[in-house]
Amino acid sequence: MSNKKTNLLIGICSGIALYKTCSVVSNLTQAGYDVKVVMTTNATKLVSPVVFAALSHNKVYSETFEEQWSDSHVSLCSWADGMIIAPVTANTLAKIAHGIADDLLTTTVLALPQQKPLLLFPAMNDQMWMNPMTQENIQRIRSMKRKTPVCLVEPKQGRLACGTDNVVGRLPEPEEIIREVKKQVR
């Protein structure tokens, strides 16, 4: 049996549910995964990258160009055995659906080799989730022709940060995200 760690790239968008991703990163790191985190700029305004650096024991990436040009999106994808994004906002979901790469996270998604798993865990307000544009983007992502299909795990029903109760839009609990990762990223 090989002692090689599984390299997992975790993308984080600016949904308020990103606090759950702290637990995901911590638990996967403790389970022996080598985790690197890519955050959107807005996500860094909700939770400091320092938190994810401490939990993953790795540098956190958020800028396409730090002090100079970098191919971090390519090198991160070469390193990774798979990628998840939790939470995925409606904005990033739309970008992925249409191949828009205007930040480090979406550029990294486009650079991910087609044979590597991509797992998406959307979380957003229920009205945003049910919006026909979002639903069309979801169908577009699900129909993508890749060697490894994109796995889009639908949000759960419950109370949202906006106070709306018993609606769809919640990020799955960390345990469910971790189970899905262990099943699909090796």
C-alpha positions as CSV (number, residue, x, y, z in Angstrom):
1,M,0.0,0.0,0.0
2,S,1.3,3.4,-0.9
3,N,1.9,6.1,1.7
4,K,1.3,8.8,-0.9
5,K,-1.1,11.5,0.4
6,T,-4.1,12.5,-1.7
7,N,-3.6,16.1,-2.8
8,L,-6.8,18.1,-2.6
9,L,-7.4,21.6,-3.8
10,I,-10.3,23.3,-2.0
11,G,-11.8,26.4,-3.6
12,I,-13.8,28.8,-1.3
13,C,-16.2,31.5,-2.5
14,S,-17.6,34.3,-0.4
15,G,-20.9,32.7,0.8
16,I,-21.5,33.1,4.5
17,A,-21.5,29.2,4.7
18,L,-17.8,29.2,4.2
19,Y,-17.4,28.9,8.0
20,K,-18.3,25.2,7.5
21,T,-15.3,24.8,5.2
22,C,-13.0,25.5,8.1
23,S,-14.1,22.1,9.6
24,V,-13.8,20.4,6.2
25,V,-10.2,21.6,5.7
26,S,-9.3,20.7,9.3
27,N,-10.8,17.2,9.2
28,L,-9.4,16.3,5.8
29,T,-5.9,17.5,6.8
30,Q,-6.2,15.4,10.0
31,A,-7.3,12.4,7.9
32,G,-4.1,12.6,5.9
33,Y,-5.0,14.6,2.9
34,D,-2.6,17.3,1.7
35,V,-4.9,20.3,1.3
36,K,-4.3,23.6,-0.5
37,V,-6.8,26.3,-0.5
38,V,-7.8,28.9,-3.2
39,M,-10.1,31.7,-2.0
40,T,-11.9,34.3,-3.9
41,T,-10.9,37.9,-2.9
42,N,-14.4,38.4,-1.4
43,A,-14.1,35.2,0.6
44,T,-10.9,36.6,2.3
45,K,-13.1,39.4,3.6
46,L,-15.3,36.9,5.5
47,V,-12.6,34.6,6.9
48,S,-8.9,35.4,7.0
49,P,-6.6,33.2,4.8
50,V,-4.5,32.8,7.9
51,V,-7.2,30.6,9.4
52,F,-7.1,28.2,6.4
53,A,-3.3,28.3,6.3
54,A,-3.2,27.2,9.9
55,L,-5.8,24.5,9.3
56,S,-4.2,23.1,6.1
57,H,-0.5,23.7,7.0
58,N,-0.1,25.2,3.5
59,K,0.0,28.5,1.9
60,V,-3.5,29.9,0.9
61,Y,-3.8,31.3,-2.6
62,S,-6.2,34.2,-3.6
63,E,-4.5,36.5,-6.0
64,T,-3.8,35.7,-9.7
65,F,-0.8,38.1,-9.6
66,E,0.8,38.5,-6.2
67,E,4.0,40.5,-6.8
68,Q,4.7,39.2,-10.2
69,W,3.3,36.9,-12.8
70,S,2.6,33.3,-11.6
71,D,1.3,30.1,-13.1
72,S,-0.1,29.0,-9.7
73,H,-3.3,28.0,-11.3
74,V,-1.5,25.5,-13.5
75,S,0.9,24.3,-10.9
76,L,-1.9,23.8,-8.3
77,C,-3.8,21.7,-10.9
78,S,-0.8,19.6,-11.7
79,W,-0.3,19.0,-8.0
80,A,-4.0,18.2,-7.1
81,D,-5.6,14.8,-7.4
82,G,-9.0,16.5,-7.4
83,M,-10.7,19.8,-6.6
84,I,-13.8,20.8,-4.6
85,I,-15.4,24.2,-4.2
86,A,-17.4,24.7,-1.0
87,P,-19.3,26.9,-1.0
88,V,-19.9,27.8,-4.6
89,T,-21.8,31.0,-5.0
90,A,-24.3,31.7,-7.8
91,N,-21.7,34.1,-9.3
92,T,-18.9,31.5,-9.4
93,L,-21.4,28.8,-10.6
94,A,-22.3,31.0,-13.5
95,K,-18.6,31.7,-14.3
96,I,-17.9,27.9,-14.3
97,A,-20.9,27.2,-16.5
98,H,-19.7,29.7,-19.1
99,G,-16.0,29.2,-18.9
100,I,-15.3,32.7,-17.4
101,A,-11.9,32.8,-15.8
102,D,-11.5,36.3,-14.2
103,D,-9.9,35.4,-10.9
104,L,-7.5,32.7,-9.5
105,L,-10.3,30.3,-8.5
106,T,-12.1,30.3,-11.9
107,T,-8.8,30.2,-13.8
108,T,-7.8,27.2,-11.7
109,V,-11.1,25.4,-12.5
110,L,-10.4,25.9,-16.2
111,A,-6.8,24.6,-15.8
112,L,-7.9,21.4,-14.0
113,P,-7.3,18.4,-16.2
114,Q,-10.5,16.7,-17.3
115,Q,-9.6,13.4,-15.8
116,K,-9.4,14.9,-12.3
117,P,-12.6,15.1,-10.2
118,L,-14.3,18.5,-9.7
119,L,-16.9,18.6,-6.9
120,L,-19.1,21.6,-6.4
121,F,-21.1,22.4,-3.3
122,P,-23.4,25.4,-4.0
123,A,-24.8,27.5,-1.2
124,M,-26.9,30.6,-1.6
125,N,-30.2,32.3,-0.9
126,D,-33.2,30.1,-2.0
127,Q,-34.4,32.7,-4.5
128,M,-30.9,32.7,-6.1
129,W,-30.9,28.9,-6.2
130,M,-34.3,28.7,-7.8
131,N,-33.7,31.5,-10.3
132,P,-34.0,30.1,-13.8
133,M,-30.6,31.5,-14.7
134,T,-29.0,29.5,-11.9
135,Q,-30.9,26.4,-12.8
136,E,-29.8,26.8,-16.4
137,N,-26.2,27.1,-15.3
138,I,-26.6,24.0,-13.2
139,Q,-27.8,22.0,-16.2
140,R,-25.0,23.4,-18.3
141,I,-22.4,22.2,-15.7
142,R,-24.0,18.8,-15.4
143,S,-23.9,18.3,-19.1
144,M,-20.2,19.2,-19.5
145,K,-18.3,16.5,-21.4
146,R,-15.3,15.7,-19.3
147,K,-13.4,12.4,-18.7
148,T,-14.4,12.7,-15.1
149,P,-17.9,14.2,-14.6
150,V,-18.4,17.3,-12.5
151,C,-20.2,16.3,-9.3
152,L,-22.6,19.0,-8.2
153,V,-24.1,18.3,-4.8
154,E,-27.3,20.2,-4.3
155,P,-27.7,22.5,-1.3
156,K,-29.8,21.2,1.6
157,Q,-33.1,22.5,3.0
158,G,-33.1,24.4,6.3
159,R,-32.6,27.9,7.8
160,L,-30.5,30.3,5.8
161,A,-28.3,33.1,7.1
162,C,-30.8,35.6,5.8
163,G,-33.3,34.2,8.3
164,T,-35.5,32.4,5.8
165,D,-36.4,29.0,7.2
166,N,-37.1,25.6,5.7
167,V,-35.9,26.4,2.2
168,V,-33.2,25.0,-0.1
169,G,-29.9,26.8,-0.2
170,R,-27.8,25.5,2.8
171,L,-24.3,24.2,2.3
172,P,-24.2,20.5,3.3
173,E,-22.8,19.7,6.6
174,P,-19.0,19.1,6.7
175,E,-19.4,15.4,7.3
176,E,-21.4,15.0,4.0
177,I,-18.8,17.0,2.1
178,I,-16.0,14.9,3.5
179,R,-17.8,11.7,2.7
180,E,-18.3,12.8,-0.9
181,V,-14.6,13.8,-1.1
182,K,-13.4,10.4,0.2
183,K,-15.7,8.7,-2.3
184,Q,-14.6,10.6,-5.4
185,V,-11.0,12.0,-4.9
186,R,-8.3,9.4,-4.5
